[in-house]
Amino acid sequence: MRVDQERCQGHNRCFALAPNLFDVDDYGVAHELNGGVVPPDEEHQARVAAANCPEFAILVDEEG
């Protein structure tokens, strides 16, 4: 999972929905925690955060 820093506008919905997966800088721009690795028990939260991003700035990798 990663946050596209160019798209993020600082709405912080991802942080509100999944604070274990995201943090925000002093300007409100989000970034992924843990190197973008999503623990299996938090995959649902990652998908919810991505679905709620108004700028579609969160990319959740699908492993095949």
C-alpha positions in Angstrom: 0.0 0.0 0.0 1.2 3.5 -0.7 -0.1 7.1 -0.6 0.5 9.1 -3.8 1.9 12.3 -2.3 1.0 14.3 -5.4 -2.7 13.5 -5.1 -3.1 13.8 -1.3 -4.9 17.0 -0.4 -4.9 16.5 3.4 -8.4 15.4 4.1 -7.0 12.9 6.5 -9.9 10.4 6.2 -7.3 7.6 5.9 -5.8 8.6 9.2 -9.2 8.8 10.9 -10.2 5.4 9.6 -6.9 3.5 10.0 -4.5 5.3 12.3 -2.4 2.2 12.6 -1.7 2.4 8.8 -1.3 6.1 8.2 0.2 9.2 9.7 0.1 12.8 8.5 2.8 15.5 8.4 2.6 19.1 9.6 0.8 20.1 6.4 -1.8 17.3 6.6 -0.3 15.2 3.8 -0.7 11.5 4.6 1.9 8.8 4.3 1.8 5.1 5.0 3.3 3.6 8.1 5.3 0.4 8.4 6.9 0.8 4.9 3.4 0.3 3.4 3.2 -3.3 4.6 -0.4 -4.0 5.8 -0.8 -6.7 8.4 -3.3 -9.3 7.4 -5.7 -8.3 10.2 -5.8 -4.7 8.9 -6.4 -5.3 5.2 -10.0 -4.3 5.5 -9.1 -1.0 7.1 -6.7 -0.3 4.3 -9.4 -0.9 1.7 -11.9 1.2 3.6 -9.4 4.1 3.8 -8.6 3.8 0.1 -12.3 3.8 -0.8 -12.9 6.9 1.3 -10.1 9.0 -0.1 -11.6 11.8 -2.2 -8.5 12.1 -4.3 -8.0 8.3 -4.8 -4.4 8.8 -3.5 -4.2 5.4 -1.7 -3.1 2.5 -3.7 -3.6 -0.9 -2.2 -1.4 -3.6 -3.8 -3.1 -6.9 -4.6 -1.0 -9.9 -4.1 -1.8 -12.7 -6.4 
